[in-house]
Amino acid sequence: MDRQMILFQSPVMGVRGLQGFVGSTCPHICTVVNFRELAEHHRSRYPGCTPTVVVDAMCCLRYWYTPESWVCGGQWREYFSALRDFVDSFASVGIKLVFFFDGMVEQGKRNEWVKRRLKNNREISRIFHYIRSHREQPGRNMFFIPSGLAIFTRFALKTLGQETLCSLKEADYEVASYGLQYNCLGILGEDTDYLIYDTCPYFSISELCLESLETIMLCREKLCESLGLRVADLPLLACLLGNDIIPEGMFESFRFKCLSSYTSVKENFDKKGNIILAVSDHISKVLHLHQGEKKLEEMLPLGPNRALFYKGVASYLLPGQSSPWFFQKPKSLIMLDKQVISMSSDPESKQGVPICTEPESKQGVPICTEPESKQGVPICTEPESKQGVPICTEPESKQGVPICTEPESKQGVPICIVPESKQEVPMCVEPESKQEVPMCAEPKSKQEVPMCAEPESKQEVPTCARPEIKQQLPVETDSDFNLEVPMYAHPKIKEDNPVDMDSEIKQQVTLVSDPEILKVARMHHIQAESYLVYSIVSSGEIECSNTLEDELDQALPSQAFVYRPVRQRVYTLLLGSCRDDISASLAVKEWFVYPGNPLRHPDLVRPLPMIIPGGTPSLKSLWLNQEPAVQARRLDALLACFNLSSSRDELLAVESPLRALCCLLIYLFVQVDTLCLEDLHAFVAQALCLQGKSTAQLVDLQLEYISPRAVQLGSLLVRGLTTLALVNSACGFPWKTSEFMPWNVFDGKLFHLKYLQSEKGYSVEALLEQNRSWLTRFHNLKAVVCKACMKENRRIVGRGHWSSHHTGRWGRQGSSSHRTSSACGHSGQGQPWRDQGPVAPESCPARLRHLVAARGATEGSRTHDHDQWRRY
């Protein structure tokens, strides 16, 4: 694969213009290094310490996906093989890899997330236009990663025995913190933010040659030397240039002002390169003169963006680091150490807040301490009132936010109000949990860490394996702005018990109030064992990125709508126990990308009632009860989420690993009216043929042409597999994850081949490549799907049986133009993709709101017009 092509297609991440500047203007900061040699040097310098590379996995997906075919839904066997080769190459030279994945989108980066998703939509439109015009896959210059690649990469790496972690926010901060705290060999990724963080060395994944283990190391010290800056100045430079927090246009006029006064403009440099040089020159020659004497807002045109700018600078500060650019007013910040002030509103809590004194500065800042982390949170003090204002700490990001009132804006101060007393009190900490957790000792740090069980293997895995962080974060805080200060590297880093999250959970407003449930959900999230569950129970907000969907194909729905009823039942399972009037008062925010969605606001999606034989079990029963009988209840819950309780016996008779695929096919064919018998034959035939093919045989498959409909069907099925991952983790893992991993049940190119053959009228024997041993299994699987669909009044017929008067969408003979969904998902009433259950009217696109309002938004059993969820 052409590495330059990967670089060209990689999304812009980090500091705007810095990657191009480094490549064209400062190539001397890039040094060719060999990981084998680096590992040997590290072992000689730190005897007994395993060389560790922390990997920003989201940056590496494009590099890892080497299969030639990418539009058909993914070549998962080839991809799994490529991941194994990657891991083995580093293991052969004694390097340990630790992989980090993005877990949630930070609210401050939501606009940037939306911007990238809308850009991806335009790229997808170009891809389908090319396929319709040329009937072939576009070149690698239009490469788009297959749907679900990030999700299934987590499971693949865990299957390969790798330490895989999922962040509670975007991963770059936790990657940089882990590298610093663990004294790692370096960071492997493709994000210029790693040049800004003051952490371990940064290596480029796009320049990595796996055979020789050579790549490029980008040196931040050499970058500073070229720009005339110090390492501590880099966060300031990054925010003035624009990054994922600071929009690029915010300081555009300031940058051009710097450029106009810059006397060393290089004619052979591009415009962005000269701007970076000019802004750096302004920092070194102008701002340095007044550093420590004036605030940044007195030297820079921050205006109303002052708080956001300070937040951007602080986002680069790792544990124990501070910025010389944070102006500290004398006597406005007091660091207290020896004294203890009780700040808890819980009368039973005996926890106090230690107050420490900084010996050098003799200035104190009152700190609110979390019992597990032992880290101080500065209290912001208003000089005029002399009154301390406690900082509110967000538990997920561990970033302290000074709770202050801005004089100009008169904005209110966020506080915690105790309902009983109506008294305003600072955020409090709960006493530590008394629950006993099995512990293991990390050899290096001697720290005890709790064990968690892998749902599949039941093997105990330490929740975290890094030394405790004892240092306080001495970030100077100005009372005039609200500054978020990152508190520690990774949410798992705690001092006594990493999984005892009671105090942290109590500080956060969550949809599930049970701290034990939140603790388990958080643990599975961090260990990359679950998908979306923690986001639902903690914040009630989830997202799903782009899918290869043809916006011009009105006959196939978007996967966001197809699987929405499943997600709504999952919401009932996860959130129903804490709300009696769940469907009327609760809505989950869904940031799902689909054609026609401008992503200005999330869709507000309400839970959909569900029927589980024997009643809906509690989450404690599903997640914590280890009795053998509970496993059957977990499976009942999973099938109920797909409204397939009536087909339980038939599905249990299907052998692994085709059981999960069969469940998904039944749901799809009940849900989507326009799927026909030829589609079913293609899905089943590829699943059976896949069992008998090697990776090399899959690589050699050749396609006569590419069908845009088959492309979307492949993506639709893979998104169904990710939905299975959500449901399985929500129900307490009734199925092994291997049952719905795509490399076991799906291959995009093989499905495409069977789709084209089925469309041409190939016999079942021909689809099965004349393998008569698969014939019986084929008819058994087909019978299970068809029988389950008939229970829902859905008869699967061939394409020739479709009525000829359809306009843009196929319609079934004998079916009405719409189908009605039962509130509780009773069998016998079909559920087409058009029926999405209760959706808050305000979340619908403007074109649809009048439809919702006209029906009175009847919750749980609404009938939608034939075109209600068509593309708009």
Residue pairs with C-beta under 8 A, 6 or more apart in sequence:
1 66
1 140
2 140
3 206
3 207
5 140
5 141
5 143
6 62
6 63
6 206
7 190
7 206
8 141
9 62
9 140
9 141
9 143
10 59
10 62
10 190
10 206
11 116
12 19
13 59
13 190
13 191
13 192
13 193
13 244
14 172
14 191
14 192
14 193
14 194
14 195
14 196
14 238
14 243
14 244
15 192
15 193
15 195
15 196
15 237
15 238
15 241
15 242
15 243
16 241
16 242
16 243
16 248
16 272
17 241
17 272
17 273
17 275
17 276
18 192
18 195
18 238
18 241
18 276
19 192
20 270
20 272
20 273
21 272
21 273
21 276
22 29
22 30
22 192
22 195
22 218
22 223
23 30
24 269
24 270
24 273
25 266
25 269
25 273
25 276
25 277
26 222
26 223
26 226
28 222
28 226
29 218
29 219
29 220
29 222
29 223
29 226
30 204
30 216
30 217
30 218
30 219
31 216
31 217
31 219
32 214
32 215
32 216
32 217
33 203
33 214
33 215
33 216
33 217
34 212
34 213
34 214
35 53
35 90
35 93
35 95
35 185
35 213
35 214
35 215
36 93
36 213
38 51
38 185
38 186
39 51
39 93
39 94
39 95
39 185
42 49
42 51
42 185
43 49
43 51
43 94
46 183
49 183
49 444
50 94
50 95
50 96
51 94
51 95
51 96
51 185
52 95
52 96
52 97
52 98
52 182
52 184
52 185
53 90
53 95
53 96
53 97
53 98
53 184
53 185
53 186
53 187
53 188
53 203
54 97
54 98
54 100
54 175
54 178
54 179
54 182
54 184
54 186
54 187
54 188
54 200
55 97
55 98
55 99
55 100
55 175
55 187
55 188
55 189
55 205
56 100
56 171
56 172
56 175
56 187
56 188
56 189
56 190
56 191
56 194
57 99
57 100
57 101
57 150
57 153
57 154
57 157
57 164
57 171
58 101
58 102
58 150
58 171
59 189
59 190
59 191
59 205
60 188
60 189
60 190
60 205
61 145
61 149
61 150
61 153
62 143
62 145
63 190
63 205
63 206
63 208
64 79
64 82
64 83
64 86
64 153
65 79
65 82
65 145
65 146
65 149
66 78
66 79
66 82
67 74
67 75
67 78
67 79
67 82
67 699
68 75
68 699
69 75
69 137
69 703
69 748
69 749
70 137
70 143
70 144
70 145
70 146
71 127
71 131
71 137
71 138
71 144
71 548
71 706
71 711
71 748
72 137
72 703
72 706
72 710
72 711
72 714
72 748
72 749
72 751
72 752
73 146
73 147
73 711
73 713
73 714
73 715
73 717
73 718
73 746
73 747
73 748
73 751
73 752
74 146
74 147
74 148
74 149
74 714
74 718
74 742
74 746
74 747
74 748
75 698
75 699
75 747
75 748
75 749
76 152
76 741
76 742
76 743
76 746
76 747
76 748
77 690
77 695
77 698
77 743
77 747
78 695
78 698
78 699
79 149
79 156
79 743
80 156
80 743
81 695
83 153
83 156
83 157
83 160
84 160
85 210
86 210
87 97
87 157
87 160
87 162
89 210
89 211
89 213
90 96
90 97
90 213
93 213
95 185
96 163
97 162
97 163
98 162
98 163
98 165
98 178
98 184
99 154
99 157
99 162
99 163
99 164
99 165
100 165
100 166
100 167
100 171
100 174
100 175
100 178
101 150
101 153
101 154
101 164
101 165
101 166
101 167
101 171
101 528
102 150
102 166
102 167
102 169
102 170
102 171
103 166
103 167
103 168
103 169
103 171
103 525
103 526
103 534
103 535
104 167
104 168
104 169
104 170
104 396
104 535
104 539
105 113
105 170
105 543
105 591
106 169
106 170
106 397
108 245
108 308
108 311
109 170
109 244
109 245
110 591
111 247
112 244
113 543
113 591
114 591
114 599
117 545
117 546
117 593
117 599
118 598
118 599
120 144
120 545
120 546
120 593
121 546
121 593
121 595
123 142
123 144
124 144
124 546
124 548
124 549
124 551
125 551
126 138
126 142
127 138
127 142
127 144
127 548
128 548
128 550
128 551
128 552
128 708
128 711
130 138
130 142
131 137
131 138
131 706
131 708
131 711
132 708
135 705
135 706
135 707
136 705
136 706
137 706
144 546
144 548
146 548
146 715
146 718
146 748
147 546
147 547
147 548
147 559
147 715
147 718
147 719
147 722
148 718
148 719
148 721
148 722
148 742
151 531
151 722
151 725
152 721
152 722
152 741
152 742
154 164
154 166
154 528
155 528
155 725
155 737
155 741
156 741
156 743
157 164
158 164
158 454
158 528
158 529
159 738
159 741
163 465
164 527
164 528
165 174
165 490
165 492
165 526
165 527
165 528
166 525
166 526
166 527
166 528
167 173
167 174
167 490
167 491
168 174
168 396
168 397
168 491
168 522
168 525
168 526
169 396
169 397
170 244
172 189
172 191
172 193
172 194
172 197
173 197
173 315
173 318
173 486
173 489
174 489
174 490
174 491
175 187
175 189
175 194
176 187
176 193
176 194
176 197
176 199
176 318
176 489
177 199
177 318
177 319
177 486
177 488
177 489
177 490
178 184
178 466
178 489
178 490
179 186
179 187
179 199
179 200
180 197
180 198
180 199
180 200
180 318
180 319
180 489
181 319
181 466
181 467
181 469
181 489
181 493
182 466
182 467
183 200
184 200
185 200
185 201
186 200
186 201
186 202
186 203
186 217
187 194
187 199
187 200
187 201
187 202
187 203
188 203
188 205
188 208
188 215
189 202
189 203
189 204
189 205
190 204
190 205
190 206
193 238
193 243
193 244
193 316
194 202
194 218
195 202
195 218
195 220
195 223
195 234
196 220
196 234
196 235
196 237
196 238
196 316
197 316
197 318
198 220
198 231
198 232
198 234
198 316
198 318
198 321
199 318
201 217
201 219
202 217
202 218
202 220
203 215
203 216
203 217
203 218
204 215
204 216
204 217
204 218
205 215
207 215
207 216
208 214
208 215
209 215
220 231
220 234
221 231
223 234
224 230
224 231
224 233
224 234
227 237
227 276
227 277
227 280
227 284
228 280
228 281
228 284
228 285
229 237
229 280
229 283
229 284
232 323
232 324
232 325
233 283
233 284
233 325
234 316
235 312
235 313
235 315
235 316
235 317
235 323
235 325
236 283
236 287
236 296
236 313
236 323
236 325
237 276
237 279
237 280
237 283
238 312
238 316
239 245
239 246
239 251
239 309
239 312
239 313
240 246
240 251
240 254
240 255
240 279
240 283
240 300
241 248
241 251
241 255
241 275
241 276
241 279
242 248
242 249
242 250
242 251
243 312
245 308
245 311
245 312
245 315
246 305
246 308
246 309
246 312
250 305
250 308
251 301
253 301
254 300
254 301
255 275
255 278
255 279
256 275
258 275
258 278
258 279
258 281
258 282
259 265
259 274
259 275
259 278
261 278
261 282
262 274
262 277
262 278
262 281
262 282
264 277
264 281
265 274
265 277
265 278
266 273
266 274
266 277
269 277
286 299
287 299
287 300
290 298
290 299
291 324
291 325
292 324
292 327
294 327
295 327
295 478
295 480
296 302
296 306
296 309
296 310
296 325
296 327
297 306
297 480
300 309
302 309
306 480
306 481
307 406
307 481
307 482
307 483
310 326
310 478
310 481
310 482
310 483
311 482
311 483
311 484
313 323
313 325
313 326
314 323
314 326
314 399
314 475
314 483
314 484
314 485
314 486
315 484
315 486
317 323
317 473
317 475
317 485
317 486
318 486
318 489
319 375
319 469
319 471
319 473
319 486
319 487
319 488
319 489
320 471
320 472
320 473
320 474
321 473
321 475
322 473
322 474
322 475
322 476
323 475
323 476
326 475
326 476
326 477
326 478
326 483
327 476
327 478
328 363
328 476
328 478
329 383
329 478
329 479
330 363
331 363
331 383
332 381
332 382
332 383
332 478
332 479
333 363
333 364
333 365
333 378
333 380
333 381
333 476
333 477
333 479
334 363
334 364
334 365
334 366
334 381
334 388
335 355
335 356
335 357
335 358
335 361
335 363
335 364
335 365
335 366
335 367
335 378
335 474
336 354
336 355
336 356
336 357
336 364
336 365
336 366
336 367
337 354
337 355
337 356
337 357
337 358
337 364
338 355
338 356
338 357
339 354
339 355
340 352
340 353
340 354
340 355
341 352
341 353
341 355
341 366
342 351
342 352
342 353
343 352
343 353
343 368
343 390
343 425
343 426
343 428
343 429
344 351
344 352
344 428
344 429
344 430
345 416
345 418
345 423
345 425
345 428
346 428
346 430
346 431
348 431
349 428
349 429
349 430
349 431
350 431
351 371
351 429
351 431
351 503
353 366
353 367
353 368
353 369
354 367
354 369
354 376
355 364
355 366
355 367
356 364
356 367
356 376
356 472
357 364
358 364
358 474
365 376
365 378
365 379
365 381
365 477
366 378
366 379
366 381
366 388
366 390
367 376
367 377
367 378
367 379
367 472
368 376
368 377
368 379
368 390
368 391
368 393
368 426
368 427
368 429
369 375
369 376
369 377
369 429
370 377
370 393
370 429
370 503
370 504
371 429
371 431
371 432
371 503
372 432
372 494
372 495
372 496
372 497
372 498
372 500
372 501
372 503
372 504
373 398
373 469
373 487
373 488
373 493
373 494
373 495
374 470
374 495
375 469
375 472
375 473
375 487
375 488
376 472
376 473
377 390
377 391
377 393
377 400
377 485
377 487
378 391
378 400
378 402
378 475
378 477
378 485
379 388
379 389
379 390
379 391
379 402
380 388
380 389
380 391
380 402
380 403
380 404
380 477
380 478
380 479
381 387
381 388
381 389
381 479
382 389
382 404
382 405
382 479
383 479
389 402
389 403
389 404
389 413
389 479
390 403
390 426
390 427
391 400
391 401
391 402
391 403
391 477
392 400
392 401
392 403
392 414
392 416
392 426
392 427
392 507
393 399
393 400
393 401
393 427
393 487
393 507
394 401
394 484
394 508
395 491
395 501
395 504
395 505
395 507
395 508
396 491
396 508
396 538
397 484
397 486
398 486
398 487
398 488
398 491
399 484
399 485
399 486
399 487
400 484
400 485
400 487
401 414
401 482
401 483
401 484
402 477
402 479
402 481
402 482
402 483
403 413
403 414
403 415
403 426
404 413
404 479
404 480
404 481
404 482
405 411
405 412
405 413
406 480
406 481
406 482
407 480
415 424
415 425
415 426
416 424
416 425
416 426
416 427
416 428
417 423
417 424
417 425
418 425
427 507
428 506
428 507
429 503
429 506
429 507
430 502
430 503
430 506
430 515
431 502
431 503
432 496
432 497
432 500
432 502
432 503
433 497
433 500
433 502
433 515
433 519
435 500
435 516
437 450
437 451
437 497
437 499
437 500
438 450
438 451
438 460
439 448
439 449
439 450
439 451
440 448
440 449
440 450
440 451
440 460
440 462
441 447
441 448
441 449
442 448
442 449
442 462
442 465
442 466
442 467
444 467
445 466
445 467
445 468
447 467
447 468
448 496
448 497
449 462
449 463
449 464
449 465
449 498
450 462
450 463
450 497
450 498
450 499
451 460
451 461
451 462
451 463
452 460
452 461
452 462
452 463
452 499
452 523
452 524
452 527
453 459
453 460
453 461
454 460
454 461
454 529
455 529
455 729
455 733
455 736
455 737
456 733
456 736
456 737
456 738
461 527
463 492
463 498
463 499
463 523
463 526
463 527
464 490
464 492
464 493
464 494
464 498
464 526
466 489
466 490
466 492
466 493
468 493
468 494
468 495
469 488
469 489
469 493
469 495
470 495
473 485
473 486
473 487
473 488
475 483
475 485
477 483
477 485
491 522
491 526
492 498
492 526
494 500
499 519
499 522
499 523
500 519
501 515
501 518
501 519
501 522
502 515
502 519
505 515
505 518
505 519
505 522
506 515
508 538
510 518
510 537
510 538
510 539
511 536
511 537
511 538
511 539
511 540
511 575
511 578
511 586
512 518
512 521
512 537
512 538
512 574
512 575
512 577
512 578
512 619
513 578
514 578
514 619
514 620
516 620
516 624
517 537
517 619
517 620
517 623
518 537
518 538
520 623
520 624
521 530
521 533
521 534
521 537
521 538
522 534
522 538
524 530
524 533
524 534
524 729
525 533
525 534
525 535
529 729
530 725
530 729
530 730
531 722
531 725
531 726
531 729
532 542
532 726
533 574
533 726
533 729
533 730
535 541
535 542
536 542
536 570
536 571
536 574
536 575
536 588
537 574
537 575
540 575
540 586
540 587
540 588
540 589
541 588
541 589
541 590
541 591
541 602
542 588
542 589
542 590
542 591
543 590
543 591
543 592
544 560
544 590
544 591
544 592
544 593
544 719
545 593
546 593
547 558
547 559
547 560
547 593
547 594
547 715
547 716
547 719
548 711
548 712
548 714
548 715
549 556
549 558
549 559
549 594
549 595
549 712
549 715
550 556
550 708
550 709
550 711
550 712
551 595
551 596
551 871
552 871
553 708
553 709
553 712
554 808
554 809
554 870
554 871
555 674
555 709
555 808
555 809
555 810
556 672
556 674
556 709
556 712
556 713
556 716
557 672
557 833
557 834
557 869
558 594
558 595
558 871
559 594
559 715
559 716
559 719
559 720
560 590
560 592
560 593
560 594
560 597
561 594
561 833
561 834
561 836
561 869
562 668
562 671
562 672
562 716
562 719
562 720
562 833
563 719
563 720
563 723
564 590
564 605
564 836
564 837
565 608
565 643
565 671
565 821
565 825
565 831
565 835
565 836
565 837
566 641
566 642
566 667
566 723
566 726
566 727
567 588
567 590
567 605
567 723
567 726
568 605
568 606
568 607
568 608
568 836
568 837
568 838
569 607
569 608
569 610
569 640
569 641
569 643
569 825
570 641
570 726
570 727
570 730
571 586
571 588
571 605
571 606
571 607
571 608
572 582
572 607
572 608
572 609
572 610
572 616
573 610
573 616
573 619
573 637
573 641
573 730
573 731
574 619
574 730
575 582
575 586
575 588
575 607
576 582
576 607
576 616
577 616
577 618
577 619
579 585
579 586
582 606
582 607
583 606
583 607
583 608
583 609
583 838
583 859
583 860
584 606
584 859
586 606
586 607
587 604
587 605
587 606
587 840
587 843
588 604
588 605
588 606
588 607
589 602
589 603
589 604
589 605
590 602
590 603
590 604
590 605
590 843
591 599
591 602
591 603
592 603
593 599
595 871
596 845
596 871
596 872
597 603
597 845
598 845
601 842
601 843
602 843
603 839
603 840
603 843
603 844
604 839
604 840
604 842
604 843
605 836
605 838
605 839
605 840
605 843
606 837
606 838
606 839
606 840
606 859
607 838
608 823
608 825
608 837
608 838
608 860
609 823
609 824
609 825
609 860
610 616
610 640
610 641
610 643
610 824
610 825
611 640
611 645
611 824
611 825
611 826
612 636
612 637
612 640
612 645
613 636
613 640
613 645
614 633
614 636
616 637
617 630
617 633
617 637
621 630
621 633
622 630
622 633
622 634
622 637
622 731
622 732
623 732
630 732
631 734
634 731
634 732
634 733
634 734
635 648
635 731
635 734
635 735
636 645
636 648
637 730
637 731
637 732
637 734
638 727
638 728
638 731
638 734
638 735
639 645
639 647
639 648
639 651
639 663
640 825
641 727
641 730
641 731
642 663
642 664
642 666
642 667
642 727
643 667
643 670
643 825
643 827
643 831
644 651
644 663
644 666
644 667
644 788
645 827
646 788
646 791
646 827
647 666
647 784
647 787
647 788
647 791
650 784
650 787
650 788
651 659
651 662
651 663
651 666
651 784
652 659
653 784
654 662
654 780
654 781
654 784
656 736
656 739
657 738
657 739
657 740
657 741
657 744
657 745
658 687
658 688
658 745
658 781
659 735
659 739
660 721
660 724
660 735
660 739
660 740
660 745
661 683
661 687
661 740
661 745
661 746
662 781
662 784
662 785
663 724
664 717
664 720
664 721
664 724
664 740
665 680
665 683
665 684
665 785
666 784
666 785
666 788
666 789
667 720
668 675
668 716
668 717
668 720
669 675
669 680
669 785
669 789
669 794
669 796
670 788
670 789
670 792
670 794
670 830
670 831
671 831
671 832
671 833
672 832
672 833
673 794
673 810
673 811
673 812
673 815
673 819
673 832
673 833
674 809
674 810
675 796
676 796
676 797
676 798
676 799
676 802
676 810
677 796
677 797
677 798
677 799
678 755
678 758
678 759
678 798
678 799
679 713
679 755
679 758
680 782
680 785
680 786
680 796
681 754
681 758
681 764
681 767
681 782
682 710
682 751
682 754
682 755
682 757
682 758
682 767
683 717
683 751
683 754
684 778
684 781
684 782
684 785
685 754
685 758
685 764
685 767
685 768
685 778
686 746
686 747
686 750
686 751
686 753
686 754
687 745
687 746
687 781
688 768
688 774
688 777
688 778
688 781
689 750
689 754
689 768
689 769
689 771
689 774
690 698
690 745
690 746
690 747
690 750
692 771
692 774
693 747
693 750
698 747
698 749
698 750
701 749
701 750
701 753
703 749
703 752
703 753
703 756
704 756
705 756
706 752
707 752
707 755
707 756
707 759
710 751
710 752
710 755
710 756
711 752
713 751
713 755
714 746
714 748
714 751
714 752
717 746
717 751
718 742
718 746
721 740
721 741
721 742
721 745
721 746
724 735
724 740
725 737
725 740
728 734
728 735
728 737
728 740
738 744
739 745
754 767
757 766
757 767
758 767
759 799
764 775
764 778
764 779
765 772
765 775
768 774
768 775
768 778
785 796
786 796
789 795
789 796
791 827
791 828
792 827
792 828
792 829
792 830
792 831
793 828
793 829
793 830
794 830
795 812
795 814
797 812
797 813
801 813
802 810
802 811
802 812
802 813
803 810
803 811
803 812
803 813
805 811
809 870
811 817
817 866
818 832
818 834
818 835
818 863
818 864
818 865
818 866
819 829
819 830
819 831
819 832
819 834
819 835
820 829
820 830
820 835
820 861
820 863
821 829
821 830
821 831
821 835
821 837
821 861
821 862
822 829
822 861
823 859
823 860
823 861
824 860
825 831
833 869
834 864
834 865
834 866
834 868
834 869
835 862
835 863
835 864
836 864
836 869
837 860
837 862
838 857
838 859
838 860
838 862
839 852
840 857
841 849
841 852
841 853
841 857
842 849
844 851
844 852
845 872
847 872
848 868
848 869
848 872
851 864
851 865
851 868
855 862
855 863
